[in-house]
């Protein structure tokens, strides 16, 4: 919220699973809307929000999501995210002006449609009491094949039924889809029981944690899924974590020390989820211009690591 306010000059629509008392005044100063994860947290901070004319909402849990990976499924059994309809009274708490659900992850408009049907079925009796409905993120509308026309018609149809409700979408990855790569270098090749691993100067644990957490295998420029008979390698990270590797991939020719390994579509989560575990430095940040020139914006050094520990 503060970053959006400082860099964009706009107050944020803010949500957090839980708010800390010592931080809330600063958050409120940067926010036009605040969504609470529970009724208890709303009650705790309602007076502050009212004094600053902040529009307050509740995150709801429709107990339905098309996301198959539990790590990314906010509606999994026992989820801590959002209020289920069973935990709400017949009327929303006084002062609540909006509802917020976030159940998607790199999803389609048809996934949104299925979720919206459940939300309307379970929470529709609250719609006359609210001014806005935030449909959260996970709408991958910039991916090839996304049915934008279906999304538009879906939103128009909902709006025609509830004209008093402002609809809000918060696509995140969609704005950064295929906007940046992570370039690494092969430092060594190790062999163990028939498995070849290209040792890189980057780390899956430190720089690409989603690859291990989800897990998923990212695309590498010039590489394919395993093809029998072609040079095939795991990609090994440079931390001491035993599981800091992903793969395998096949290449047209054997890899050698000094080769570049380019991971596609890495900038959106790499930049916000990196750690310096093991003293592994962050990747430098730069950009190729339209004039085919490289501009280096940021290089991370030992001092960055040391200051994080201080």
C-alpha positions, 0 to 999 in steps of 0.5 A: 500500500505504501509503495503504491501510494509513494510511487503512483500517488494513489491510495491502495485497495489493501488486503492482508490475512492479518493486520498488526496493531503497530502498522495499521495506522500507516496502512490506513493512511495509504489506503482507500479500501481495506479488506479484512480477513475476519469479522474480529479483525474488522471490529478491531480496526473499524473505528480507525477506518471510519475516522479516515473514511476508508471503505471496508470489506470482508474477504469471503471464502466460497469454499470452491476453487478450480485451483488443483494445487493446495499450496495455491488453493485458498479454499482448501479444507481448513483454509485460513483465508476468508470468512465462510458463509456459515461464520456470518450472520444474516446481515453483514457487520455494520460499516462493511461496504464490500466483499472480496474473494480471491480463488483463482491462480493463472485461471480462465474466465470460465473458472471465474464464471464457475466461482461467481456462480458459487459466490452468488449462490452462497453470498447473494443475499448480502449483495443488497448490502454492499457497494463493491465486489472485488473478484481478486486476482488470478485472471490471466487475461494476457495469456494466449487463448484467454477468452476476453470476450467471455470475460466481458460478457460475464461481467456485463451480465453480473452488472446488469443483475446488480447495477449498484455494485462496483466490480473490481478485478486485481490481475497480477501476473497478467500484467507481467506475463512473459515480460522478463527472463532469468539468465544464468550461467553453467559453472560446472557439470556433475555426474551421479549414477547416470544423472547429469546436473548443470550447476548454475549460478542461480538457485531454485530455492532462493530465486525461483521458489515456486518451481519447488513449491508448486512444483513446476518445471519452467521453460528454458530457451533452446531446451525441451522435455526429455528426448531419448538420445539427446543430451539431458540435464537437471538444473542444479542451484547454488545453495546447499539445499539438497533439493535445490534442483529441477528437471530434466531437460534435453538439449541439441548439444552437450552443455559446457561450462560458460553456457547461458541457461535462460529461464523464461517468464521469471521476473514477476515472482523472482523479484518479489520472492527471492531470499539470500539463504546461504548468502546466495546473492540476488540476480542483477536487474536490467532491461534490454531497450528497443534499441537493443541496448542493455541497461543495468539497473541494480547489482546486489552485493555482499553489503546487501546480504550483511545489512539484512542480517544486521 
